Amino acid sequence: YEALATGTSNPAVALGKQTEFGTIEAGKRADLILLDNNPLIDVGFVQDRTGVMLRGRWYPEDQLNRMLDDLVRSYSPSLLDRIWPLMLVGLGITLFLRSAK
C-alpha cells in the first residue's frame, strides 16, 4: 500500500493538489492505470497493465505498445547526437590525465 501511495496520493498531498488528483473521486482528473491483478497483493503487478485512462480517454495496452514502438521508430539521432557522449568521455580522460601529472 505504501509503495502505491508514494506514486499516487502522496504527491498530490505534497503539491497541495489533493482536490485535483491522487485518488479516484468524482470531479478529479481521470488519469489512472487499470491492472490485471491486485497490486496490494504484489506491487510487481503494476507492470501488468490492461490499459491507461489519460485525461478521460482510454488507451488499451496494445495501443500503448504501438504508440511506444512508433515513437522509438521515429527517433533518428543526428551524427552530433551520436558523437557528443564520446567527446565528453574523451574530454574527461584528457582532464584526468592532465591533473595526474
Backbone hydrogen bonds in HBPLUS format (Angstrom, degrees):
<---DONOR---> <-ACCEPTOR-->    atom                        ^
c    i                          cat <-CA-CA->   ^        H-A-AA   ^      H-
h    n   atom  resd res      DA  || num        DHA   H-A  angle D-A-AA Bond
n    s   type  num  typ     dist DA aas  dist angle  dist       angle   num
A0005-ALA N   A0001-TYR O   2.88 MM   4  6.13 159.7  1.92 154.8 161.1     1
A0006-THR N   A0002-GLU O   2.95 MM   4  6.09 143.7  2.09 142.3 151.7     2
A0007-GLY N   A0004-LEU O   3.14 MM   3  5.44 138.9  2.31 103.2 113.7     3
A0008-THR N   A0005-ALA O   3.22 MM   3  4.98 154.4  2.28  96.7 104.4     4
A0010-ASN N   A0005-ALA O   2.94 MM   5  5.67 162.0  1.97 151.4 154.7     5
A0013-VAL N   A0009-SER O   3.09 MM   4  6.38 158.3  2.14 154.4 160.2     6
A0014-ALA N   A0010-ASN O   2.88 MM   4  6.10 165.5  1.90 156.7 160.9     7
A0015-LEU N   A0011-PRO O   2.94 MM   4  6.08 146.2  2.06 145.7 153.8     8
A0017-LYS N   A0012-ALA O   2.75 MM   5  4.87 155.0  1.82 156.8 154.5     9
A0016-GLY N   A0013-VAL O   3.00 MM   3  4.94 153.7  2.07 101.5 109.9    10
A0020-GLU N   A0017-LYS O   2.78 MM   3  5.33 158.1  1.83 120.6 128.2    11
A0021-PHE N   A0017-LYS O   3.15 MM   4  6.44 156.8  2.21 159.4 166.6    12
A0029-ARG N   A0020-GLU O   2.94 MM   9  6.17 164.4  1.96 178.8 175.1    13
A0028-LYS N   A0025-GLU O   3.19 MM   3  5.75 164.6  2.22 135.1 136.3    14
A0056-GLY N   A0030-ALA O   3.21 MM  26  4.84 165.4  2.23 132.1 128.0    15
A0032-LEU N   A0053-MET O   2.81 MM  21  5.12 150.2  1.89 138.3 147.0    16
A0053-MET N   A0032-LEU O   2.79 MM  21  5.12 169.7  1.80 156.6 160.2    17
A0034-LEU N   A0051-GLY O   3.00 MM  17  5.50 161.4  2.04 147.3 153.0    18
A0050-THR N   A0034-LEU O   2.74 MM  16  5.50 173.3  1.74 156.4 154.4    19
A0036-ASP N   A0048-ASP O   2.86 MM  12  5.73 159.3  1.91 173.3 176.5    20
A0041-ILE N   A0038-ASN O   3.15 MM   3  5.71 154.0  2.22 112.3 119.3    21
A0045-PHE N   A0042-ASP O   2.89 MM   3  5.75 168.9  1.90 127.3 131.1    22
A0046-VAL N   A0043-VAL O   3.18 MM   3  5.99 170.7  2.19 121.1 123.2    23
A0047-GLN N   A0044-GLY O   3.22 MM   3  6.11 172.0  2.22 122.7 125.2    24
A0048-ASP N   A0045-PHE O   2.95 MM   3  5.30 161.0  1.99 113.0 119.3    25
A0061-GLU N   A0050-THR O   2.99 MM  11  5.42 151.1  2.07 140.6 131.8    26
A0052-VAL N   A0059-TYR O   2.85 MM   7  5.18 158.1  1.90 144.1 149.9    27
A0059-TYR N   A0052-VAL O   2.77 MM   7  5.18 153.5  1.84 155.1 164.1    28
A0054-LEU N   A0057-ARG O   2.86 MM   3  5.22 162.2  1.89 150.9 149.4    29
A0057-ARG N   A0054-LEU O   2.93 MM   3  5.22 161.3  1.96 112.4 118.7    30
A0063-GLN N   A0060-PRO O   3.00 MM   3  5.43 124.3  2.32 109.6 123.3    31
A0064-LEU N   A0060-PRO O   3.06 MM   4  6.43 155.6  2.12 153.1 160.8    32
A0065-ASN N   A0061-GLU O   2.96 MM   4  6.24 158.3  2.00 153.3 158.6    33
A0066-ARG N   A0062-ASP O   3.06 MM   4  6.29 153.2  2.14 140.7 147.8    34
A0067-MET N   A0063-GLN O   2.90 MM   4  6.13 160.6  1.93 151.2 156.5    35
A0068-LEU N   A0064-LEU O   2.94 MM   4  6.17 156.7  2.00 148.4 154.7    36
A0069-ASP N   A0065-ASN O   2.89 MM   4  6.09 160.3  1.93 147.8 153.4    37
A0070-ASP N   A0066-ARG O   2.86 MM   4  6.09 158.8  1.91 151.2 156.9    38
A0071-LEU N   A0067-MET O   2.97 MM   4  6.20 151.6  2.05 143.3 151.1    39
A0072-VAL N   A0068-LEU O   2.98 MM   4  6.27 160.1  2.02 152.8 157.4    40
A0073-ARG N   A0069-ASP O   2.95 MM   4  6.20 162.7  1.98 151.2 156.0    41
A0074-SER N   A0070-ASP O   2.93 MM   4  6.06 140.7  2.08 142.0 152.6    42
A0075-TYR N   A0072-VAL O   3.30 MM   3  5.51 150.6  2.39 103.4 111.5    43
A0082-ARG N   A0078-SER O   3.14 MM   4  6.47 142.9  2.28 143.9 153.7    44
A0082-ARG N   A0079-LEU O   3.12 MM   3  5.15 125.5  2.43  95.0 109.0    45
A0083-ILE N   A0079-LEU O   2.94 MM   4  6.17 144.3  2.07 147.8 158.3    46
A0084-TRP N   A0080-LEU O   2.94 MM   4  5.80 168.6  1.95 158.4 158.9    47
A0086-LEU N   A0083-ILE O   2.89 MM   3  5.42 122.6  2.22 116.8 131.2    48
A0087-MET N   A0083-ILE O   3.06 MM   4  6.37 150.9  2.15 149.2 157.9    49
A0088-LEU N   A0084-TRP O   2.94 MM   4  6.19 153.7  2.01 152.4 158.7    50
A0089-VAL N   A0085-PRO O   3.05 MM   4  6.33 155.0  2.11 144.8 151.2    51
A0090-GLY N   A0086-LEU O   2.93 MM   4  6.17 160.6  1.97 147.5 153.0    52
A0091-LEU N   A0087-MET O   2.87 MM   4  6.11 156.5  1.93 147.8 154.2    53
A0092-GLY N   A0088-LEU O   2.89 MM   4  6.09 158.4  1.93 147.3 153.3    54
A0093-ILE N   A0089-VAL O   2.94 MM   4  6.20 159.9  1.98 153.1 157.9    55
A0094-THR N   A0090-GLY O   2.94 MM   4  6.13 160.5  1.98 148.4 154.0    56
A0095-LEU N   A0091-LEU O   2.90 MM   4  6.13 165.9  1.92 154.9 158.0    57
A0096-PHE N   A0092-GLY O   2.90 MM   4  6.06 155.5  1.96 145.9 153.3    58
A0097-LEU N   A0093-ILE O   2.90 MM   4  6.10 163.2  1.92 153.1 157.0    59
A0098-ARG N   A0094-THR O   2.97 MM   4  6.19 157.0  2.03 150.2 156.5    60
A0099-SER N   A0095-LEU O   2.99 MM   4  6.16 154.2  2.06 144.9 151.6    61
A0100-ALA N   A0096-PHE O   3.05 MM   4  6.23 132.9  2.28 141.3 153.9    62
A0101-LYS N   A0098-ARG O   3.35 MM   3  5.54 155.0  2.42 101.6 108.5    63
